[in-house]
Amino acid sequence: MLDDKLKALWARISPPQKAAFFGCFLSGYLVHLYVFTNIIPNSDGLSRIFDPQQMTVSGRWFLHFASYFNGFTQMPAVIGLFSVLFLALAAALAVSLLGIRSRALSALSGALMAAFPAVGYTFLYLFTASAYCFAIFLAVLSVSLARRGRWHWLAGCLLLACSMGTYQAYVTVAIGLSLLVIFRETLDPSASFSATLRLGVRLMLFLAAGAVLYYGILLVFLQVKDLELLSYLGMDAASSGYPFGQLPRLILDSYKQVVSFFFLPGSANGFADLWMVILDLAALALGGACFLLHLGKKGLYRDRWRPLTALSMVALLPLGMDFGQLLSPWSVPTPLMKYAFVSVYLLVLLAVGLLDSQGASAGLGAWVPPAAVLWGVLLLVFCLNTNNLLYTASAQAHRATESYLTRLFA
């Protein structure tokens, strides 16, 4: 019977995945409810309330197809439903990829993936929000498939190309998750060096192949449609060649931008204030303590490749999250391009989960679970306020413009 099949399907979904899905779905609706029930169009939104999203000239050849979910019409309720649904699916896959077993930590991970302020910035461009959230889901799904190898690897490359074809910046989501997957693997006592190395090479080749496939399909679309790339964000400059001589400066800029995003109040293209800096410092202390305690309790520090590889993944994470700066060196990434920065908070929850799974409730790590929950709740409150500050400011700006035009016409 259909009921039996659905029951069997439900039983196959792990409790952490269910917790992440519903944590993300409910938090997404509660945090972003205002924008789903009130149209806040910016200058782009006003001109694209009814628009087929033909954005091949911006390098987004798949955006046209990903926008089918809301019928090329800016309908806040429908866009909100699909957006939160895709983010929830991405959260369920992410906790599975990272091996987070705690339902509480999984729910927190999902909630943070939905409430991260970059999502609120995305909803200011409501006409593409569902497509962009779909691209995030495709990026997470592509990593999940690529990790399995064989034919799944090829499917992962195709999905990554489609994600980039919707919005190029979401390759950083796949890069960040890939680095976290390798970090998790190095701290698994059952994982060998050779198996971890093979996994790392497989994911690196997957990212490269997906990017090449994206660019190849883009060239086909441009040729068939007889189009040229826009000058928007310097994309048209890509045809003149990559400025390899500036690569050291660009790498340094990427690290500076990540540090500014989390620790410099009032920095450009960020959301940091004193409250966020305090929470980020707490995250640094919490994650670092969990990492050291896990190495000590399991004796993993004896295998030198484990802490060295794990720390290398952490060191590469800022570069992976801000890879948009390297991908498009002719412009500075906007908050819309920084959703992958949520990987930092996922890394902290991953480190807590590693310690929690081996019984941190006893001994030196007894303080970890309550501290992690308190930190996660406070961070969610910050995200709630930041997102709705964005919506309030946008609504006031729109009303002020409308009032000015009304008086002008009068």
Beta strands, then each sheet from edge to edge (+ up, - down):
end
